[in-house]
Amino acid sequence: MTLTDENIRDLVMVFTGVLLLFRRVAQMERHHTLRVFLLTAVLSIGVICFFLMFGFTLGNPPPLRDPCDISRQQFCLTE
């Protein structure tokens, strides 16, 4: 995926919308328990996804092997 001007603009708009939503939720005067639950859940999901993507591989994903690379394949010849 290449980042074009349209993709970057869309990402900035979505990120701005999410920040404004967080600001709105943080400014709620009532429903303290609901506010804490929503903010904790959303931020935890982000951390969990980050850990699942990079934590298991320590930020260095294993290289993909080319299935067509004949030099790595082993053959057993019998007569």
Rosetta blueprint (number, residue, H / E / L):
1 M L
2 T L
3 L L
4 T L
5 D H
6 E H
7 N H
8 I H
9 R H
10 D H
11 L H
12 V H
13 M H
14 V H
15 F H
16 T H
17 G H
18 V H
19 L H
20 L H
21 L H
22 F H
23 R H
24 R H
25 V H
26 A H
27 Q L
28 M L
29 E L
30 R L
31 H L
32 H H
33 T H
34 L H
35 R H
36 V H
37 F H
38 L H
39 L H
40 T H
41 A H
42 V H
43 L H
44 S H
45 I H
46 G H
47 V H
48 I H
49 C H
50 F H
51 F H
52 L H
53 M H
54 F H
55 G H
56 F L
57 T L
58 L L
59 G L
60 N L
61 P L
62 P L
63 P L
64 L L
65 R L
66 D L
67 P L
68 C L
69 D L
70 I H
71 S H
72 R H
73 Q L
74 Q L
75 F L
76 C L
77 L L
78 T L
79 E L
